[in-house]
Amino acid sequence: MHIGFAGAGFSCAVIARELAERGHRITMLEQRDHIAGNCHTERDAETGVLVHRYGPHIFHTDDAEVWAYVNRFASFKPYVNRVKAMAAGRVWSLPINLLTINQFFGTTLTPDAAARFVAQRADTTIADPASFEEQALKFVGRELYETFFRGYTRKQWGCEPSEIPASILKRLPLRFNYDDNYFSHRFQGMPEHGYTALIAAILDHPAITVNLKTTLRRAEVAQFDHVFYSGPLDGDGRRSLYLKVTRMEGPRFLELFDLPDQNATRGRRDVTSVPAQALALLNDPFLQDQSRFWGERLASRSDELIEQRIDHVYRRALGRPARPRERERMVAFLNRMAQLREVDVQQIPTSTEIWQDVAHVVFNMKELI
């Protein structure tokens, strides 16, 4: 197979190498002028220092197989990330550990005593944290949050902690011992000659071709048997996309169908909601708008016979053409609605109102629901 890759970073490099060793032909298209993606490293021209151009990357894993794999292609230097932070005019050990706690509060607590001490300072009034800030206040209390979390988080994320999801805080460890190793994995280090050299070694295979300063276009996808895409999710440099949800105002229409309780998942409802669903399908503004939109589209298909349009509706909604009896009943319905709306029979093919009625009926069909 001829397999294409949009990107030549770490993930694509590993996948490409594994496929190449299994006999596949690989073509990699990389927009940048270098491989290795955001792990790219290069020597500073003046000092010769190896620089991580997109920020430092420390390789750490608990998986012995993964560690052995990367060591096939590069030698690693041991590196333990021991972080020190300046706050309140002093230097502190991070992540927060027993030394940090004893220094900050001027205590000599044991591990168990420190855990109880921090728990007593936690904000117990927060039952369900909705943001990073609330999670931190519930987790460590205001003193530690204000000193070690708030300022760093604002600088790192470029927004207030109250605007960041609570789940982000789970990345930050809190220890009640003197371990100041930021990571807890068995294997930690950095490639001796940088990540770009490591990725180059992985890509060094006769079946792999790398094209730099090249973008994979949609029209070019068909030339490959399969394509791996590792670019930004939105095509504009963003690696993550977030959807804002107002928890206190759930989608009233959809909650009739699949959200019995927007804060819980369960297999069945306490009471039936079929009557409410039927009323919503008839009267909800969302269905009215969708019916109007579809009706306009159907009325514009003036080059098709009415029967052809009815088949089109059934195919789009149910994945099949209308049966003869269904087609007859729908034609009768069209004529009946024309009579009720006082629309001339000759105007049915181009009447948005009539075709909106058709769309609304289809939306209420049991087979569609």
C-alpha positions in Angstrom: 0.0 0.0 0.0 1.0 3.6 -0.6 0.3 5.5 2.6 0.4 9.2 3.0 1.1 11.2 6.2 0.2 14.9 6.9 3.0 15.8 9.3 6.4 14.4 10.2 6.3 14.6 14.0 6.8 12.0 16.6 3.6 10.1 16.2 3.7 10.0 12.4 7.3 9.0 12.4 6.7 5.9 14.6 3.6 4.8 12.6 5.5 5.4 9.3 8.5 3.3 10.5 6.3 0.4 11.6 4.4 0.4 8.3 7.6 0.7 6.3 9.1 -2.3 8.0 6.0 -4.2 7.1 6.5 -3.5 3.4 4.4 -0.4 2.8 5.5 2.7 0.8 5.4 5.9 2.8 5.2 9.5 1.7 5.3 12.2 4.4 4.2 15.8 3.7 5.3 18.3 6.3 4.3 22.0 6.2 7.3 23.2 8.2 10.9 23.2 7.1 11.9 20.5 9.6 10.8 17.2 10.9 9.9 16.3 14.6 7.0 18.7 14.9 6.9 20.6 18.2 9.7 18.4 19.5 12.1 20.0 17.0 15.6 20.7 18.4 18.5 22.5 16.8 21.9 23.9 17.8 22.1 27.6 18.4 24.5 29.0 15.8 26.5 31.2 18.3 26.7 29.0 21.4 26.2 25.5 20.1 23.5 24.9 22.7 20.9 22.4 21.8 17.6 24.4 21.8 14.0 23.0 22.0 12.5 25.5 19.6 8.9 25.0 20.7 9.5 24.6 24.4 11.2 21.8 26.4 10.1 18.2 26.0 11.1 15.6 28.6 10.6 12.0 27.6 9.0 10.0 30.4 7.1 6.6 30.4 6.4 3.7 32.6 6.3 1.3 29.6 9.5 -0.7 29.2 8.7 -1.5 25.6 8.3 2.2 24.7 11.6 3.0 26.4 13.4 0.2 24.6 11.9 1.4 21.3 13.2 5.0 21.4 16.6 3.7 22.6 16.9 1.8 19.4 17.3 5.1 17.5 19.0 7.4 20.0 21.0 7.4 23.2 19.3 9.1 26.1 20.8 11.2 28.9 19.2 10.8 32.3 17.1 13.8 33.2 14.8 14.4 36.2 12.6 17.4 36.1 13.0 19.1 39.5 11.2 22.4 39.5 11.8 25.4 41.6 9.5 28.4 41.8 9.8 31.9 43.0 6.8 33.2 44.9 6.2 35.6 47.8 9.9 36.5 47.7 11.2 33.0 48.3 12.2 29.9 46.3 10.0 26.8 46.6 10.2 23.2 45.6 7.5 22.1 43.1 5.4 20.2 42.7 4.0 20.9 46.1 5.4 18.3 48.4 6.1 17.8 52.1 9.1 20.2 52.1 7.0 22.9 50.3 4.2 22.6 52.9 6.5 22.7 55.9 8.4 25.7 54.5 5.3 27.6 53.5 3.4 27.2 56.8 6.5 27.1 59.0 5.7 23.6 60.3 7.4 20.2 60.8 4.5 18.0 59.8 4.8 14.3 59.1 3.2 12.9 55.9 -0.1 11.9 57.6 -0.3 15.1 59.6 0.4 17.2 56.4 -2.4 15.4 54.5 -4.9 16.2 57.4 -3.5 19.8 57.6 -4.1 20.5 53.9 -7.5 18.9 54.0 -8.5 21.2 56.8 -7.7 24.2 54.6 -9.6 23.0 51.6 -12.8 24.7 50.7 -15.5 22.1 51.7 -18.3 24.4 50.5 -17.5 23.5 46.9 -19.3 20.2 46.2 -19.0 20.1 42.4 -16.0 22.2 41.1 -16.9 23.8 37.8 -13.5 25.4 37.1 -9.8 25.1 37.7 -10.0 27.7 40.4 -12.8 25.9 42.3 -11.0 22.6 42.0 -7.9 24.1 43.4 -9.7 25.7 46.3 -11.4 22.4 47.1 -8.1 20.6 46.6 -5.5 22.7 48.6 -7.3 25.7 50.0 -6.9 29.4 49.3 -3.3 30.0 50.6 -1.6 27.4 48.4 -3.8 28.2 45.5 -3.1 31.9 45.5 0.7 31.4 45.9 1.4 28.5 43.6 -1.5 28.0 41.2 -3.3 31.2 40.3 -0.4 33.3 38.8 1.2 30.4 37.0 -2.1 29.3 35.5 -2.9 32.8 34.3 0.5 33.0 32.6 0.5 29.5 31.1 -3.1 29.6 29.7 -3.5 33.3 29.1 -6.9 33.5 30.9 -8.4 33.4 34.4 -8.4 30.1 36.3 -12.1 30.5 36.7 -12.4 30.0 32.9 -10.4 26.8 32.7 -11.9 23.3 33.1 -11.5 21.7 36.5 -10.0 18.6 34.9 -6.8 20.4 34.1 -5.8 20.4 37.8 -5.5 16.7 37.7 -2.2 17.1 35.8 -0.6 18.8 38.8 0.6 16.4 41.5 0.4 17.0 45.3 2.7 14.9 47.4 3.0 14.3 51.2 6.6 13.1 51.0 9.9 14.8 50.0 9.8 13.5 46.4 10.4 16.6 44.1 10.5 14.6 40.8 7.8 16.2 38.7 7.1 12.9 37.0 6.6 9.6 38.7 7.5 7.4 35.7 10.3 4.8 35.8 12.0 5.9 32.6 12.9 9.6 32.1 15.4 11.3 30.0 16.2 13.4 26.9 17.8 12.2 23.6 21.5 13.1 23.7 21.5 14.7 20.3 18.0 16.1 20.4 14.6 15.0 19.2 15.1 15.9 15.6 18.0 13.5 15.4 15.9 10.9 17.0 13.0 11.4 14.6 15.5 11.4 11.6 16.8 8.0 12.7 13.3 6.6 13.0 12.5 7.9 9.5 15.7 6.6 8.0 14.2 3.8 6.0 14.3 3.2 2.2 10.5 3.0 2.0 10.0 6.4 3.6 10.1 9.7 1.6 9.8 13.0 3.5 8.8 16.2 1.7 9.3 19.4 3.8 7.5 22.7 3.2 4.7 20.7 1.6 1.0 20.7 2.5 -1.3 17.8 1.9 -4.2 19.1 -0.2 -7.6 17.5 -0.2 -7.4 16.8 -3.9 -4.2 14.8 -3.3 -5.7 12.4 -0.8 -7.0 10.1 -3.5 -3.5 9.2 -4.6 -2.9 7.3 -1.4 -4.4 4.0 -0.2 -4.7 5.5 3.3 -3.7 8.8 5.0 -2.7 9.7 8.5 -3.4 13.3 9.6 -1.6 14.8 12.5 -2.2 18.5 11.9 -4.2 21.0 14.0 -7.9 20.0 14.6 -9.2 23.2 13.0 -6.5 23.7 10.4 -5.5 27.0 12.1 -2.9 25.8 14.6 -5.2 24.8 17.5 -4.4 21.4 19.0 -7.6 21.3 21.1 -11.1 22.5 20.6 -13.4 23.4 23.5 -17.2 23.6 23.5 -18.7 25.9 26.0 -21.8 24.4 27.7 -24.0 26.4 30.0 -24.9 23.6 32.6 -27.9 25.3 34.1 -29.6 25.8 30.7 -29.5 22.5 28.9 -30.9 21.9 25.4 -34.6 21.7 26.1 -35.5 20.0 22.9 -32.9 17.3 22.9 -33.2 16.5 26.6 -36.6 15.1 25.8 -34.9 12.4 23.7 -31.4 11.7 25.1 -30.8 13.7 28.2 -33.0 12.5 31.1 -30.6 14.2 33.4 -27.8 16.2 31.9 -25.6 15.5 34.9 -26.0 11.7 34.9 -26.0 8.8 32.6 -28.6 6.1 33.0 -30.4 3.5 30.8 -34.0 4.5 31.4 -36.2 7.4 32.6 -38.2 7.5 35.8 -41.4 8.5 33.8 -42.4 8.3 30.1 -41.6 11.3 28.0 -43.4 10.1 24.8 -46.2 12.7 25.0 -43.7 15.5 25.5 -41.6 14.2 22.6 -44.7 14.1 20.3 -45.6 17.7 21.2 -42.0 18.8 20.7 -41.8 17.2 17.2 -45.0 19.1 16.3 -44.3 22.5 17.8 -40.7 23.0 18.8 -39.1 26.0 17.1 -36.1 23.9 16.1 -38.3 21.5 14.2 -40.2 24.4 12.6 -37.0 26.0 11.4 -35.6 22.7 10.1 -38.9 22.0 8.3 -38.9 25.5 6.7 -35.3 25.1 5.6 -36.0 21.7 4.0 -39.2 22.9 2.5 -37.3 25.7 0.7 -34.8 23.2 -0.6 -37.6 20.9 -1.9 -39.5 23.8 -3.5 -36.4 24.8 -5.4 -36.0 21.4 -7.1 -38.3 22.6 -10.0 -36.7 20.3 -12.5 -38.0 17.2 -10.7 -41.5 15.7 -10.7 -43.4 15.7 -7.4 -43.0 11.9 -7.2 -39.2 12.3 -7.7 -39.1 14.8 -4.9 -41.0 12.5 -2.6 -38.5 9.7 -3.3 -35.7 12.2 -2.6 -37.3 13.0 0.8 -37.6 9.4 1.8 -34.0 8.6 0.7 -32.6 11.5 2.8 -34.7 10.8 5.8 -35.0 7.0 5.8 -32.3 5.8 3.4 -34.8 4.3 1.0 -37.2 5.4 -1.7 -40.9 5.8 -1.0 -43.0 2.7 -1.5 -45.9 3.0 -4.1 -48.5 3.3 -1.3 -46.4 5.8 0.6 -46.0 7.9 -2.6 -49.7 7.9 -3.3 -50.5 9.0 0.3 -47.9 11.8 0.1 -49.3 13.1 -3.1 -52.8 13.1 -1.6 -51.4 14.9 1.4 -49.8 17.5 -0.8 -53.2 18.1 -2.5 -55.0 18.3 0.8 -52.6 20.8 2.2 -52.9 22.9 -0.9 -56.6 23.0 -0.4 -56.3 23.9 3.3 -53.7 26.7 2.5 -55.7 27.8 -0.5 -52.7 27.2 -2.8 -53.5 26.5 -6.5 -52.7 22.9 -7.5 -50.5 24.2 -10.3 -48.4 26.0 -7.6 -47.7 23.0 -5.5 -44.3 22.2 -7.1 -42.9 25.6 -6.1 -44.8 26.2 -2.8 -42.4 26.4 0.1 -45.3 26.2 2.6 -46.6 22.9 1.1 -43.2 21.3 1.0 -42.5 22.5 4.6 -45.6 20.6 5.6 -44.1 17.5 3.9 -40.8 17.9 5.8 -42.6 18.4 9.1 -44.6 15.1 8.5 -41.4 13.2 7.7 -39.7 14.5 10.9 -42.6 13.0 12.8 -42.5 9.6 11.2 -41.9 6.7 13.6 -39.3 5.1 11.2 -37.2 8.3 11.4 -37.4 8.7 15.1 
